[in-house]
Amino acid sequence: MSESTQIKLFQDKKVRSVWNEEEQQWYFSVIDVVEVLTESPTPRQYWGKIKDREFKQLQLSPIWVQLKLPATDGKMYNTDCANVKSLFRIIQSIPSPKAEPFKQWLAQVGYERMQEIENPELAQERMKELYEKKGYPKDWIDKRLRGMAIRQNLTDEWKERGITKEKDYAILTAEISKATFGLTPSEYKEIKGLTKKNQNLRDHMTDLELIFTMLGERVTTEISQNEKPETFEENENVARRGGKVAGNARKETEKEIGHTIISSENYLDINKGDSDGTLPENNLSE
């Protein structure tokens, strides 16, 4: 099942979600939904009672599945999730004045996703609005969104070359990063003081860092499209070569400006309200 995780907001409350590409529908964390509707300090226990009362006692089949979602510690854990249809049934078991507004919100989320599939530019516009609300500079946002498009082109190319595993995306991304900056993404995160696993490195890059990241990934895509590597080792070689082009350009730039572009600067200050300090993005092991 091809999936991408995101965090949705309902009245400023976070609801973790997973988009299922094959089924073309969202799955939502049931515990997050319970917390939103009940404001219970123990939503996990509350959900446990609902399962016992509504499903076990009536001997009904479970209408939820377990999917991996990020927790506050940044790690991925199996979490009870349900699609919109199943959530409507679960919500019926929860007395809450927020039930109807939440149902409307669920319907809107699904509608917006289908719009984005038909017109990908809508997704970028919504992402732009999120970054603007966070307080990111507009010229930075333009580069960030362009970088997302370039990243997507690269991951699409890797899929064409038979790359499907998350760890393989991570390895290839690290090869580009090492050739471009002399650092793996995890090493770069340390420099920027990003301590949580689900903090997105690129949300904390400077303009020049984003530019050279884009260059390395775009060149990698071009080489791959021209040569069509067939093995993982060949894809690794292409990734290193693409990153090397960006690395050489970075070094020349540093000579001209007289200092390194690798910076500890981050945007944690404008992300203080978030537990993870990042915005949702399906970046395939960035």
BELURCOR-V81341 format. One record per run of one state. SS is the DSSP state (A for helix, B for strand, O for the rest). FROM is the first residue (numbers start at 1). LEN is the number of residues. If there is no record, write none. Layout:
{{SS,FROM,LEN} {SS,FROM,LEN}}
//
This chain:
{{O,1,2} {B,3,8} {O,11,2} {B,13,8} {O,21,4} {B,25,5} {A,30,9} {O,39,4} {A,43,14} {O,57,8} {B,65,6} {O,71,5} {B,76,8} {A,84,8} {O,92,7} {A,99,20} {O,119,1} {A,120,15} {O,135,3} {A,138,23} {O,161,5} {A,166,16} {O,182,3} {A,185,8} {O,193,8} {A,201,4} {O,205,2} {A,207,21} {O,228,4} {A,232,26} {O,258,10} {A,268,4} {O,272,15}}
//
